[in-house]
Amino acid sequence: MSEGRFTKHPAEVSCLTRPVCEKHYLHRLRKTCATFWHERHIPIRTIQYWLGHKSLETTQKYLGIKDSAELQEQINAPKY
């Protein structure tokens, strides 16, 4: 369970042996990245493209944002 001087957290070790856990971790990482980009005012259409979402609604759900004036402005912003 230890690696060099550092000891891995039991949950991390468990994730290494369980594909379901790995999938959950990767999904959470994608969501974290999307949130990070959104907080830095990356246009939502760009985030949608980077995540590979076909539907803007999927990206909205990912970010946990509802329709708003700010969102409408981002939707209408030019793509990068």
Secondary structure in CASP SS format (residue, H / E / C, confidence):
PFRMAT SS
TARGET T0000
AUTHOR 0000-0000-0000
METHOD secondary structure of the structure
MODEL  1
M C 1.00
S E 1.00
E E 1.00
G C 1.00
R C 1.00
F E 1.00
T E 1.00
K C 1.00
H C 1.00
P H 1.00
A H 1.00
E H 1.00
V H 1.00
S H 1.00
C H 1.00
L H 1.00
T C 1.00
R C 1.00
P H 1.00
V H 1.00
C H 1.00
E H 1.00
K H 1.00
H H 1.00
Y H 1.00
L H 1.00
H H 1.00
R H 1.00
L H 1.00
R H 1.00
K H 1.00
T H 1.00
C H 1.00
A H 1.00
T H 1.00
F H 1.00
W H 1.00
H H 1.00
E H 1.00
R C 1.00
H C 1.00
I C 1.00
P C 1.00
I H 1.00
R H 1.00
T H 1.00
I H 1.00
Q H 1.00
Y H 1.00
W H 1.00
L H 1.00
G C 1.00
H C 1.00
K C 1.00
S C 1.00
L H 1.00
E H 1.00
T H 1.00
T H 1.00
Q H 1.00
K H 1.00
Y H 1.00
L H 1.00
G C 1.00
I C 1.00
K C 1.00
D C 1.00
S C 1.00
A H 1.00
E H 1.00
L H 1.00
Q H 1.00
E H 1.00
Q H 1.00
I H 1.00
N H 1.00
A C 1.00
P C 1.00
K C 1.00
Y C 1.00
END
